[in-house]
Amino acid sequence: MATNSDPLTIEVSAKHMWHGQLRHALMLACMIPGAWALAAPALGDGQWLGLTDRWWFWAAIAVPVAQQVAVALFWRAQLCHSMLTRWFGDGGLVVWGALFFPLLVARPLVLVAAGLSDHGSLEVAPPMSIGLGAVLLLPAVWTMHSVRKYFGFARALGGDHFFERYRTMPMVRRGAFAHSSNAMYTFVFIGLWGLALITQSRVALALALFQHAYIWVHWYCTEQPDAVVLYGRSAEADIHPR
């Protein structure tokens, strides 16, 4: 068993493990049919790289679902049971990053692939669609720069679930975070709308809506309850000094 050199100074009840996850599942069960209903009129006659537009649509649904379910499970397992740091010590956050970042990068890639398989289904003049899409990419790029410069990718990865030093860091109020305390979800996901417009795809727009809405489901069901546990008190999760 490895050692965490900077453990959290709080203990969280095991009953917090599944807090909010029934809501998560119910919301997801409603959102997937909604995304299909929006995309379906444009599906059925496109392909890219030899794979149908329907295949890309479901890939672009599966990747964010896999990522956000993984975040919920691994964050809660770490927070409630110190699972990753018990297994890997100080390397637990690195192991988690190796699982997390490929899925994060895949989210816009599969959306673009779905858009390319359905290219041209959006009935908007290409110069307008591409121009507006490029504009919508700007807040996403700016926010990612702010994350790198002011927030740090380790902290964005959920470092406060692993190490006390991240939990005790002050709030960031610079760059994009000066305009929103949750700039990553507010602004970065606007870039998905931009990518959808650039591919001129109705399917990609439906997927951008799904992904942007679904990240807020993650915030509501997983991240916000965890923040209460980490930085305050919760009726659903007992907190005790170590």
N, C-alpha and C positions, 0 to 999 in steps of 0.2 A: 504494500500500500504506500503510495507516494505522499509527500507532505506539502501542504499549502503554507507558504511562508507568510501570507498576509490574509488570514481568514476573516470572514465577516464577523462583526462583533454582535450580531443578532442571531437568534435561532428561530426558525419558522416551523410552525406545526405542519405535520404531514398532511393534514386535511386541506391545506391550501393547494395541494398538487393539482386538483381538478377544478378549482374555483373558476367559474366562468366558462368552462369548456362545453357544457351542455348548450349554453347560449351560442357559443362559437359554432357548434355543429348544426344547430337549428338555423342560424343565419346563413351558413354556407349552403344548407339544403335548399334554401329559398333563392339564393343568389345564382347558383349554377343554372337552374332552369331559366332564370331571367336573362342571363348572358346568352344562353342558347336561343331564346326567343328573339333577341335583338339581332343575333348574327345569322340565324337560319335562312332568312330570305336571300342572303348573298352566298350561301354555301352550296356546294354540290357540283360545280363545274370548273374549279380551279385546282392548281397544284403547283408545287415548287420543290425542286430537287427530287422529283419522282414521287412525292408524298402529297396526298390530297389535302385540300383546304380544311376538310373535316378533321383529318389527322392532326394538322397544325393547330386547329382550334382547341382540340382536347389536350394537346401537349401544353398549350399556353394557359389552360386551366389547371392542369396537373402540377406544373412547376410551382406556381405560387402557393397552391394548396400544400404541396409537399414541404415547401420552405416554412410556411407559417405553422403547420402542425409540428414540424421538427423544432421550431423555436419554442412553441408552447411546451412541448415535452421536455426538451433539454434544459430550458431555463428553469422550469419548475423542478425537475429532478436535481438540478444543481442547487437551487434556492432552498428546497425542502430537505434534501438528502446529501448535499455536497458531492454528488455522484462523480462529476468529471474531475474535481480536484482530489477526491479520494483515490480515484484510479490513476490520474496522471499528474497530480501535484500542481506545481506552477505552470506546467504545460497544458493544463486542462483547457484554458482559453484558446490556446493555439490549435488544439484538436478540434474544438468547437468551430473555430474560424475555418478550418479545412473542410468542414461539412457545410458551413453556412455560405461562404462567399461564392462557391460554384453555383449554388442555387440562386443566389442573388443576381449574379451576372447572367444566368440563363433566363431570368424573367423578361428583360427587354429583348433578348435574342429570339426567343420563341414567339414573342408578340410580333416582331418584325418579320419573322418567317411566315407567320399566319397572314400578315398584311401583304407580303409578296405573293403568296399563293392566291390571294383575292384582290390583287392590284387592279385599281380602276373601278371598283364597285361603288365608290363614293361619288355621288353626283355633284361634285364641286369642281370648278375650273382648276386645273393643275397648278397654275401659278399662285392662285389664292391658297389652295390646300398646302402646297409645299412651303410657301412663305409663312403662313400662320404656324405651320408645324415647326419651322426653324425658330420662330419667335418663342414658342412654348418650350423649346429645349433650353433656352437661356436660363430661366430660374432653376432648372434641374442642375445644370452645370455649375451655376453660382453656388447653389446649396452644397453640392458635393465638394467644391473648393472650401466652403466654410467648415464642413465636417472635417476635412483633412487638416485645415489650418487651426481651427479653434476648439474642435470637439474631440477629434481623434477617432480612428477607426476601431481601436480596441474598446473604447467606451461605447461606441455605437453598436458594437457586437454584443453588448450586454455585460461589460466588464464589472458592473456593480453587482451582478449576481455571483461573481467569482471572488473578488478581492475588495477589501475594505477601502483601499486607497481610491478606487473609483466611486465607491458609495459616498465618500466624504468630499468629493470634489464640488466646487461651487457651480451653480447654474451658469451656463454659457449665454451671454447676451451680446454677442458680436456677430458680424456678418449676417447671414440669413436668420440666425437665432435672435437677432435684435427685433425681428418682425414676427416671429412665431417661436414659441418654446418647443414646438414639435415641427421644426422646419423640414425635417427629412420626409415626413409623411405629407406635409402640406405642399411643399414645392417640388421635391424630387419626382414625385409621381405625376406631376404635370408633364414631365418629359415623355411619359408613355403616350399621352394624348398627342404630343408633337410627333412622335414616331408613327403613330397611326395615321395622322394627317399626311405625313410625307409619303407613306405607302399608298395613300388614297384608297383606303380600305374600310368598308363598313364593319367587317369582321374584326379588324384590329381596333377600331373605335369601341366596339362592344367589349373587347378584352381589356382595353385601357380603363373603361368604366368599372369592369369587374375587379381588376387589380387595385385600382385606387380605392374603391369602396371596401374591398376585402382587407386592405392594410389597416383601415380604421376599425374593422371588426377585431383585428389583432390587438389594436390599442385598447379598445373597450373591454375585451374579454380576458386579455392576458397582461399587457404591459401596464395599464393603469392600475389594476389590482396589485401587481407586483410592486409598483411605485409606492402604493400606500403601505405595503408591508415593509419596504426598504427604508422609507423616509417618514413614516407616520405610524398610525395604528389602524387595525382592521378588525371588525367583529368576527370576520371569517377566518382570520389567521392570527394565532397567538404569537407574540414576539417577546422574547426573554433575553436579557443580557447573557452573554456566554460567561 
